[in-house]
């Protein structure tokens, strides 16, 4: 495939948008129990852990076993409240490097 500027092949440019702190915090606030903010910040493993803890916790809360799952989830969410800006910076830096 060539362009109109000689025999050089056409280049494909992929544009990736930077992650935004405000959006990460909004997802944390609205859907944090489900780990949506972790998926947004490319921490899929942690997102599935949040999702699993939330599902197990809310499904078994009526038997008073659910709090064993929900309390660690809530502690991790409080930690996320303070570590979110650093994680957003790290993800944006990795996007800039092309990873």
Secondary structure, DSSP 8 states (H G I E B T S, - for coil): -B-SSSS-B-----------HHHHHHHHHHHGGGTHHHHHTT-HHHHHHHHHHHHHHHHHGGGT-THHHHHHHHHHHHHHHHHHHHHHHHHHHHHHHT-
